Amino acid sequence: MPDNTAVITQNSTPSPTLNPTEAPTKNAILPDSKAFNDVPIGAQKWIDKAQNSSAVLMSQAEIQAMNKQIRNQCSSLVDIENCDMSMTAAEIASLIEASSGPSLPKYDETGKAISQAVFNEIKNNRNIGALSGIVELKRAVTVQRTDIRALPTAMEFYNNSSKQDHDRMQESELPAASAVLILHESLDGKFYFIQSYYYTGWVDAANLAIVTEDTLKDWIAFAKLLNLSENATADLHFVVITDPQLDINGIKLDMGTAIPLADAQKQPGGDVYRVVLPNANTNRELTCLEFDIPSKSAHVGYADYTLRNFCIQAFKYLGTPYGWGGMHGNVDCSSYVLSVFKTFGFVFPRNTSQQNKVVGNAVNVAGKTLSEKESILAGKEVPTVIYISGHAMIYLGKIDDAHYIIHAPGGGHVCETKYTGLDSVISICQVLSAMP
């Protein structure tokens, strides 16, 4: 991957209150987007193959209509902004128990077998006994990309002592600048059990900033950017990260992350956007600081969903290592799909099994012959997301009688693959038109 580290300018004072859905003043001049100027290796032939690669495949209104239906059908997607701010102890305990973690035997990152005593100590750190009555939830914002863990521990759990590519304690990852709710704190105070917009689980407390009364409006702004229902391209007061991962002063921002723009009157011209990012003060409370980021690494509002733009985004990940559940700062198959589509304003669930049920029009091809499956693919427009058991892939089309996909294969790299068998395809999910 190229070095995407940004040159940073940081204000010495906090940013003013955010409002990402408020359009900038008419006198504000925003630099033209440079995010799609460069075409990654491998993408051009797929762009050239299309008759009109710049045609808009779905409008923002159509994307938002699809998002609404996906949210209605998928219970794992949560409207963080409008959640109840209290839960019963029993409700929280039930969520914590559901995140039970792997079973033994397992091995740590050094190859050593994890003992039952160590495992019991980790489970005891959940501090479930401290829950009682009605629990008032806290609001927070992630100040760093953070792992979501099944149990409150950073210890890695592997199925064997040698091959260590799937940490079974890793549930998912949560991008920086994500509004969350804190439901509970671990016994040692190092982890919070949180509800994010697509997952519950344990996260490192050091990666969260707690919201106070003074920063509630800032939290709401970050929460709105996760909902992706009211915001559309016309609301030009936020940017979407278009690099696979952008490092801003040590803060790692994943592709598709929406970040508020600072006061439009202060926008630098030319090569940078001034954005607002969350920060934690010495009391772990939320503050907001302004930074400059390269305009080539972000797009103002959601990018137009065209085949050209899509191929550019999909192929930017070439060479990125696979990371189960986003472990070690990387991507897995479903987070790869999610991140690419987020650039255009789509809201997808996090896991393959959840995406498979709600993303687009699913076609079950279980038990069909190879020729029947190929016939189904031939009738699909590009791009189309293909789901097989436990895996998500992006179908690019057919060249020289061979079907091609681009995906994040387990234990490998995000790469273009000649995929001719199709024997394990269970369903195909199309995302080119809103669901009826």
N, C-alpha and C positions, 0 to 999 in steps of 0.2 A: 504493500500500500504506500502511496505517496505521503509525505509528511504534511498533515493538515493542521499543524499547530498555528494558531493565530497570533498576530502581533497585537498586544493588548494595551488599551488606554483605560485606566480606571479612575473614576471620580473619587474625590475625598469625602463627598457627602452622599447620603442615601438618595436614591431616585425618588421623585415625586410619586404620589399614588397612581397606580396603574389603571388603565381602562383599555384593554386590547380591542374591544369591539367598537370603540369610538373612532370614527374616521379622522385622519389628520386634517389640519386646517388647510384651506385652499392654497395658501401661499407656500406650503411646505413642498420642497423638491426632493423626491426620493430618487436615488441613482437607479439606472436600469439594471435589471437582473442579469448577472453574468453566469448564473448557476448552470446553464445549459449550453454554454459556448463550446466547451470541449466535449468531444465524443470519446468515451473509453474504448480501449481495444476490444474488438469483437462485436461491438454494438452496431457499427455502420452497416454491415451487410443486412441486418434485420430491419434497419431503418430504410435502406434502399429497396428492400423487397416489397415494402408497402406501397400501394398506389398513391396514397396521400398521408404521409406520416405526420403531418402537422394538423390534420383534422381533429377536432375535439370529439373524443369518444363518448364522454358523458359530461354534461354541464354540472356546475356546482349544485344547482337545484336538484338535479337527478341524483347526484352523489348523496346529498343530504337526505333525500327521500329514501334512498337505499339504507343509509345509516339508521334512520328512524326505525325501519323494519328490522334491521339486524339487532338493534338494542331491544326492541319489543320481544324478539324471539330468544334472546340470549341473556340468561339471568346473571352470567358472570360479568357483564358490562354494567357498571354502576354510575349513576349520575352523582358524582361526588359533591357537586355544589349544593344539591337539594336533598341530601341524606338527612335522616333524623340524627340529632346530636346526642342521643342517649340510647342505651341498650341495657337489657337486663344482664345480670351476671351469668345466667344460664345460657343466654344467647351467645355471649362472647366465649364462654367455656366450650360451647358446642363447636364454634368455628375453630377454636384452638385445637380441640381434640381431633377435628377432621383433618388438620394438618399434622399428622402423627409422625411423619418421617419414615425412613426405611427400616426394615427389620434386619437384625443380625443373622448371619455373620457379615461384617463389612470391614474394610481396611482403610486406614487413614492415608494421607498423602505421602507418608514415608514408607508405606507398605506394611505397617504394623497392624495386627488385628485389633479391632476396637472391642474392649471388654464390656460386659454387661454393666459393670459398676460405672464406667464412664458414661455409657448410654443412659443409665438411670439418672445420673447427675445432670446431664443435659436436659432430660425431660422434666426433672424437678425445677430446672431454671425457668420453666414456663410460668411458675408462680400462680398457678390456677387457684390455689387456696386463698389467695388474697382478694379474689373477686367476691363481691357481695352486693345485694340490692340492685339499685339502678346506677349504672356507670355513665358518667358524663364523658363524652368523647372529646378529644383535643384535635385541633386542626394543625397540620404541618405541611411543609414543602420540602421535597428532596433537594439538597444543595449539591448533590453528586449522584452520578449513576450508581445505583445500589442493588446488590443481590437481594432477592426475596428467598428466604430460607424456610424449610419445613419446620425446623426447630431453632431455638435461639442459640446458635453456635456457628462459628466460622470454620469448624473442623470439617474436612471433606470426607465423605463416605463413599467408598468404591466397592464394587462387587468382588474384585480380586486384588492381589497385592502388586501385580505388574501392569496390566492394562488399565490406565487411569484416565479415561476420557469422558466418563459420565459420573459426575458427583451426584449421588442419589439424595443428598440433602438440598440440592439446588432446585428451586421451583421455577424461578423466572428472574428477570431483571427489571428494574424500574428506572426510566430515564430521569435525568436531572430536570429540575423545574416542574416536577409533578406534584399537584396538590393531593394530599392523602388525609385520612383520618386515623388517629392513634386510638386503638381500642384497649391496649394493655401494655404493661412494662414487665420485662423479665426480672427475675429475682436479683440478678447482679447489676441491673440498671443499664446494661450495655446494648440491649435490643428492645425494639418496640414491635408489638403485633399490630399491623396496619391493614386498613382497607384502602386499596388503590382503585383506580377506575376499572381495572381488569383482573385484580388478584388480591387475595389475602395472604398474609404470611409474616415472617419475622425479618426485620431489617436492622442493620447497624444503626444505633441511635445517633452516632456521630454524623451520619449522613442526612439527618433531618433538622430543620429549623422550626421551632414551635411558634405558632401564630398567637399574637397578643391582640388586644382590642385595637391597638394603633395600626396593626398590619392586616386586619381582617379584609379590607378592601383589596389588598395586594393578593391575598390567598384566593379571593373570589376571582380575580383576574386570571390567575394560573389555572383555577378550576374550569373556567369557561373555555380555556384553550384545549382542555381535554375532552370536552363534551362534543365539539365539532358539529353542533346542530344549528346554532344561531350565527356562528361565524362563517362568512363566505369570502370569496376572493375580493369582493368589493370593499370589505372592511379592512383597509390597508394599514392597520396599526399593529401588525405582528408579522414576524418572519417565520418561515419553516426551514429548518436545517436540511441542506441537500447533500452534504458530504456524508460518507458512511459513518464517520465519527469525527467531530470537530472538538479540538482541545482548546478551551478558553481559560487560560490561567489555571490549568489543572482540572477544570470542570469539563467532563466529557459529555458532549451532546450528541445523541444518536440521530441518524437520518429520520426525518419526519417529526422531530420535536418542534413544537410551536413555542416561540419566545416573543414576549411583548417588545415592541419598539419603544424607545424612550420618547419623550416629548418631541412631536414632529417638528417643532420649530428649531430643535437642536440637531437635526439630522445632518451628519457630515455628508458632503457630496462625493461622488466618484466611486472610490474603491471600497468603502466601508459602510456598514449600517451600525447605528448605535442602538444597543439592545439593553434590556433590563434582566438581570439574573438574581435569583435568591441567594442569600448569604446568611450564615448563622453568626451571631455575636458571641461574646464570651459566656453568656447565659443560655446559649443554644436557642435564642429567640431570632425570629425572622427579621432580616433587614434586606433591602434591595439596593444593588449597586449597578452602575451603568458601565458597559464595555463596548468597544468597537470590535466588530468582526468583519472579515472580508466579504464583500458583496458576492464574490464568486462561490461562497459556501452556503448561501441561503437565498430564499426567494420571498419576496414580499407577498404575504397571503399564500393561499394554496396555489400550486402550479397547475397550469392547464393539463388536463388528462388527455394527452396525445400519445400516439405510439412512439414518436421520436423522444419525447420527454421520458416516457416509461422505460424505453430501452436504455437511455442514458443512466437513469437511476438504478436499474437492475444490474447493469454491467459495472457500475462503480465499485461493487463489492468483490469483483474478481480478485482472488488471492487472499481474501479475508479468512482466517482460520475459523473452523467450526467451534462453537462453544455450547454445549448442552445447557439449556435454560439460560443462555447468555453468560455462562461462566467465563471467567478470566477476561471479561470485557468484550467478548466476541458475540456471534449470532448463531442461532440454530435455524432449522428449516422454517418454522412458523414465524419466528421473530424477523427473519429475513423478508418473508412475504409481507408481514405487517408493516415493517419500516418503509419498504418501497411504496406501498399503497398509501401510507399516511402522508407522504409528500403531496398527494393530490386531494387530501381531505377525507379519505375513507376511514371508517372506524371498524376494525376487526377485533374479535377476541384474541387472546394471547396464544392458546394452545391449538394444536392441529385438530384434535377431536372436536373442539368447540367451533373452530373456523369451518370445518367440514359440514356442520349442520346448518349454518346460517349464511355463509358467504355466497351470494349469487344463486343461480339455479342449479342445484345438485342433480346429477344424472347418475343413477346407480347402474354400473356395468358388471356387477358381480355375476359370474357364471357365463358371461358372454365370450364368444370366441375371439381370437386375435383379430380376425377380419372385421368383426362387428365393432370391436373397440376402436380400430383404426378408422372405421366409418364414422363413428361418433366424433373422433378428433377432427376428421376432415370437415365436419359440419360446424366446428367451433371457430369463432373469430379469435384473434390474438390481440392482447395476452389473455390467457385463460389459466386459472389456478387448478392444478390437478392434485387430488388427495388420494393417497393409498394408505394402507394401514400404518398409522403412526408417522406419516411423512407428507410434506407439502412441497410442491414443485410448481414452477411457472412454465407453461407451455409456450414456446416461441413460434412454432409452426413447422413447416415441412420444406426441406431443400433436398433435391436429388433423391427423392423417395425415402428419406429418413426423417423421423420425427425428432425434434430437439427440445430440450428443456434447459432451464437454468435454475439451480437450487443450491441449498446448503446441505450436502450429504454428510451424514454422521461420521465423525472421525476424519473428515477430509477438508475440502475447501469449497467455497462457493464457486461453482464452475459450470460451464456449458457442457452438456452431456448428450451424446448421441444415444437416444433411448428407443430401441426398436422392439423390445419384448412386450411391454405393456401388460404382461400376464397378471401382475399384482394390482393393477388399477382397480380400485373399488368404486370411486365416484369422481366425477369431474364437476368443478364448480366454476361457473362463468361469472365474471364481475363486470361485464361490458354494458349491461343494461339493468335498470332498476327492477327489482323483483315485482311481479304482478300482485 
